[in-house]
Amino acid sequence: MRLSELKVGDKAEVTALKAESVIRRRIMDMGLIKGTTFKVLRVAPLGDPIEIFFKGLYLAMRKTEAEGVVVCKTGVPVDACPLSGSES
């Protein structure tokens, strides 16, 4: 599942980053790395941007950036989540 597919109030954990190198580096520099848990706070009416909260930080991301973040929703069985981010 991609971060861009989550709804307001969803909690999830980052399992992989599949964004292009420049965006991937910027996302990682802000602390959104594999294993980070976060909560979706707001989604704009047209889905862009998406605001998340993690590690005491509020981060707004474009939908195109959020599509590069593979996540697993909190409360979903472990075997139902892509651990390597190998989904298409």
ABEGO torsion letter per residue (X at the ends): XBAAABBBGBBBBBABBABBAAAAAAAAAAGBBBGBBBBBABBBAAGOBBBBBBGGBBBBBBAAAAAABBBBBBGBBAAABBAAGABX
